[in-house]
Amino acid sequence: MKKIAILENILFFFLLAFLLASPASVAYSEIALAAVVVLLLLRALIRRGTFAPLRAIPRAKRICRPMIFWAAASTLAAIFARYRMATILKLPKLLILLLVFLLPALLTNFRRLRHAVAALILGGVITSAYGIGYYMNDPSTRLGGFVGNYMSTAGILMILLLVSFGILFRGRVGGALEWIVIGAIPVLLVALYLTNTRGAWIGFIAGLAFMALVASRRLLLVPVLFVALLMAVPGGARSTALSAVEPGNSRNRERLFMWKAGLEIFRDHPLVGVGLAGMRETYLNYRDPRAKEKAVHLHSVPIQVLASSGIVGFAAWAYLFGSLLLWLRTAAVRVQKGPPLVRGLVTGALGASAGFLVNGLVEWNIGDVEVITVFWSTIGLALAAVACHGGKGAAK
């Protein structure tokens, strides 16, 4: 028993390391996650048991089935892809989906759940603080955090902010976690602002509005306030925000060229698309003569999915996120009288899902491993919270 207890503690340590590193470093987070998987297999061999906590997740099949459909559609697209081997090599990204069920299996009580949430948010604070410091040294840059890419960083910060506000909207969670959430929000907000990324800003506002509709319509004042503040800030922020609705803006024009080309690719390859790999080469064959960018992706999840995976992939994507939103909305009703942390994580996951989808209209965020690692981790934390509530995990 003592050996099992030591193994459990080491396993939990690497899980926290994974969550802490996820917003900052793909390399370190993957190393930590690999250690978690190895230790998990070792634990399974010793205990010769199954993950009982999965049974505590109500209607888990409603999430599992669309994930299998998405994986099958992606595999089918890879088999018939123009660049088959390169597309097949992208399929391991699908394994990140397993975080949705891995986290509930490991976070079996509220004490561990609180530590896990704190680790993920602190990881966002660390990458934000680094990015802010780098920006202060060179204000000509757009904040990229440890990830380096400002769009990826913006997507990560958007998700973490929505989760943090979801927790804040649902009442006091108490303890150190409450102070971490309250302290993290201004740091994450400043960092998101400094990324100067319109799509993430729009996703953040949309996610806030969606959470307000779920939690309390009085909270709709919060996204309205953020829009007002963004418009009130002089200089680049206002012009960047307003440029989102300017047809003549160069970034908008290039995106319109990409989307038009994507729809033409879909028209020529309607069933399973052309595959995820080689989109740059494919785009060049369909690019408008007036376009200047040589796009490696089409800056829109729906259009990229149509072009790369066809109608089969698009149906799988719609099924996956439709089912996820429906499950989370049902869970929000189910845990209405639950602890604030449970209600907050489910609400935050709803907001993060809405923000992720809205952001995905103008970005290829589902293809960004840094962003989807954090996104599916937040969904896994929400499922873990529901499972803990159903199992009445100790130390709320």
WOFENKA-V952584 format. One record per helix or strand of 2 or more residues. SS is the DSSP state (hx for helix, st for strand). FROM is the first residue (numbers start at 0). TO is the last residue. If there is no record, write none. Layout:
ss:SS from:FROM to:TO
ss:SS from:FROM to:TO
This chain:
ss:hx from:1 to:21
ss:hx from:25 to:46
ss:hx from:51 to:55
ss:hx from:60 to:78
ss:hx from:83 to:87
ss:hx from:90 to:105
ss:hx from:109 to:136
ss:hx from:149 to:168
ss:hx from:174 to:194
ss:hx from:197 to:214
ss:hx from:216 to:231
ss:hx from:235 to:244
ss:hx from:249 to:267
ss:hx from:278 to:285
ss:hx from:300 to:333
ss:hx from:339 to:359
ss:hx from:364 to:366
ss:hx from:368 to:390
